[in-house]
Amino acid sequence: MNKKLSIIFWILVGVFLIILIQLFVPGVAELLSGELFLLPMIIFCILGIVLLVRTLKSSTTGWLRKFLKMTGLGSTCFFIGTFLHNAFYALAIVAEKIIVLKYLFEFLNAVFFLVSVLVCPLVFIVGVIGTIILIIKIKKHR
């Protein structure tokens, strides 16, 4: 794994930890309220896109490439899934009089909620753990 890819990966992990602290440590959410609340999540998504693109352009192969792609996809799709969840929720409210559309939008709302809350974090964490294990393994062989 090249140096730039490694730096992007570790910054992405750091931003993920900031998001966890922001969500679960009392008092921190008040510091990052208003527009600042979304800033770490937007950075998380952008870094995921950068990691994904850099991984696809790099000469990294094998499991390391797969785990890096999982890390990038997990972080990118989390934000996109959350946005789509909220968009379909709003569309379900707007289309309340059209029963078929209302239920379609509610179904898509639920699907993207599950994707962004369950699937994306799991994919991201598996990618991070796999990448860290392979980095340690590669350093031991040197």
Backbone torsions as a table, in degrees:
resi	resn	phi	psi	omega
1	MET	NA	130.6	-178.2
2	ASN	-76.5	168.2	-172.7
3	LYS	-63.4	-45.1	-178.5
4	LYS	-63.8	-41.2	178.0
5	LEU	-63.2	-40.7	178.1
6	SER	-63.7	-42.9	179.9
7	ILE	-64.0	-45.2	178.9
8	ILE	-60.5	-43.1	179.7
9	PHE	-59.6	-48.7	-176.2
10	TRP	-70.6	-33.0	174.7
11	ILE	-66.4	-39.8	177.5
12	LEU	-61.0	-43.1	177.1
13	VAL	-63.3	-41.0	178.1
14	GLY	-63.0	-42.2	178.2
15	VAL	-66.1	-36.6	175.7
16	PHE	-60.5	-42.7	178.2
17	LEU	-65.1	-36.6	176.2
18	ILE	-63.2	-41.1	178.3
19	ILE	-63.4	-43.2	178.0
20	LEU	-61.6	-43.2	178.2
21	ILE	-62.9	-42.9	-179.8
22	GLN	-60.4	-37.6	-176.0
23	LEU	-84.1	-31.7	-169.6
24	PHE	-115.3	-10.3	179.4
25	VAL	-99.6	120.4	-178.5
26	PRO	-60.8	139.6	178.1
27	GLY	94.8	-28.3	-178.7
28	VAL	-73.7	-35.0	179.9
29	ALA	-62.0	-33.4	178.3
30	GLU	-68.8	-32.1	177.7
31	LEU	-67.3	-36.4	-179.0
32	LEU	-108.4	56.2	-179.2
33	SER	-96.6	170.5	-179.9
34	GLY	70.1	-135.8	-178.3
35	GLU	-68.2	-26.8	-179.3
36	LEU	-68.9	-19.2	-178.9
37	PHE	-60.8	-39.0	-177.7
38	LEU	-83.3	-14.8	-174.9
39	LEU	-55.9	-50.9	178.4
40	PRO	-61.3	-34.0	-179.5
41	MET	-70.8	-36.7	177.1
42	ILE	-67.8	-42.9	176.8
43	ILE	-61.2	-40.7	178.1
44	PHE	-58.6	-45.6	179.7
45	CYS	-66.3	-45.7	-179.2
46	ILE	-63.6	-43.0	177.6
47	LEU	-63.4	-34.9	176.3
48	GLY	-63.0	-42.1	177.4
49	ILE	-64.0	-44.6	179.9
50	VAL	-62.1	-44.6	178.8
51	LEU	-61.5	-42.6	-179.7
52	LEU	-63.2	-47.0	-179.7
53	VAL	-64.9	-45.1	-179.9
54	ARG	-63.9	-36.5	178.3
55	THR	-66.0	-43.6	-179.7
56	LEU	-65.8	-31.5	179.3
57	LYS	-85.4	-16.2	-175.3
58	SER	-80.6	171.1	178.9
59	SER	-92.7	8.9	178.5
60	THR	-63.2	136.4	-177.7
61	THR	-129.7	173.2	172.3
62	GLY	72.0	-149.0	-176.5
63	TRP	-64.4	-34.5	179.5
64	LEU	-60.8	-42.9	177.7
65	ARG	-62.1	-43.0	179.8
66	LYS	-63.8	-43.6	-179.8
67	PHE	-68.3	-36.6	176.8
68	LEU	-66.6	-39.3	176.4
69	LYS	-65.2	-39.2	177.0
70	MET	-62.4	-41.7	179.0
71	THR	-62.3	-46.6	179.3
72	GLY	-64.7	-44.0	179.4
73	LEU	-66.3	-40.9	-179.9
74	GLY	-61.6	-41.3	-179.0
75	SER	-75.7	-35.2	180.0
76	THR	-72.7	-47.2	-176.0
77	CYS	-70.9	-22.1	176.4
78	PHE	-59.9	-50.1	-178.6
79	PHE	-68.3	-42.8	179.8
80	ILE	-64.3	-43.1	178.3
81	GLY	-63.4	-39.6	177.7
82	THR	-65.4	-42.7	177.8
83	PHE	-61.4	-46.6	-179.4
84	LEU	-66.1	-36.7	175.6
85	HIS	-57.2	-49.1	180.0
86	ASN	-67.7	-37.5	178.9
87	ALA	-64.1	-44.6	179.8
88	PHE	-70.5	-30.3	173.8
89	TYR	-63.2	-45.5	178.5
90	ALA	-64.1	-41.6	179.1
91	LEU	-65.5	-34.4	176.9
92	ALA	-64.5	-36.8	177.5
93	ILE	-69.3	-43.4	-179.8
94	VAL	-64.9	-38.7	-176.7
95	ALA	-93.5	29.6	-175.7
96	GLU	-61.5	-32.0	-178.1
97	LYS	-78.3	-22.5	179.2
98	ILE	-99.4	99.8	-168.9
99	ILE	-57.6	-46.1	-177.9
100	VAL	-60.8	-46.3	179.5
101	LEU	-66.9	-39.5	179.7
102	LYS	-57.8	-48.4	-178.8
103	TYR	-70.9	-33.4	175.5
104	LEU	-62.8	-47.7	-180.0
105	PHE	-66.1	-36.2	176.9
106	GLU	-66.6	-38.0	176.8
107	PHE	-63.8	-47.6	178.9
108	LEU	-64.8	-35.1	174.9
109	ASN	-57.4	-49.1	-179.1
110	ALA	-66.3	-40.6	179.8
111	VAL	-61.1	-49.1	-178.2
112	PHE	-71.0	-26.2	173.1
113	PHE	-64.0	-48.1	-179.7
114	LEU	-65.0	-38.4	178.2
115	VAL	-62.8	-46.5	-175.6
116	SER	-76.6	-25.8	-177.5
117	VAL	-94.1	-34.0	-175.9
118	LEU	-107.4	-53.4	-171.2
119	VAL	-70.8	-51.9	-174.7
120	CYS	-62.1	-47.1	177.5
121	PRO	-62.1	-36.7	178.7
122	LEU	-65.5	-45.0	177.9
123	VAL	-61.6	-43.3	179.8
124	PHE	-62.0	-47.4	-176.8
125	ILE	-66.6	-40.7	177.0
126	VAL	-62.6	-42.3	178.2
127	GLY	-62.6	-43.3	179.9
128	VAL	-64.7	-48.6	-178.8
129	ILE	-62.3	-44.9	178.7
130	GLY	-62.0	-41.5	179.1
131	THR	-64.9	-44.9	179.9
132	ILE	-62.1	-43.0	179.0
133	ILE	-61.8	-43.9	-179.4
134	LEU	-69.2	-35.2	176.2
135	ILE	-62.8	-43.9	178.3
136	ILE	-63.1	-42.5	179.9
137	LYS	-62.9	-42.0	179.8
138	ILE	-65.5	-41.2	-179.8
139	LYS	-68.0	-31.1	178.0
140	LYS	-69.2	-32.5	-179.3
141	HIS	-78.1	-13.5	180.0
142	ARG	-83.4	NA	NA
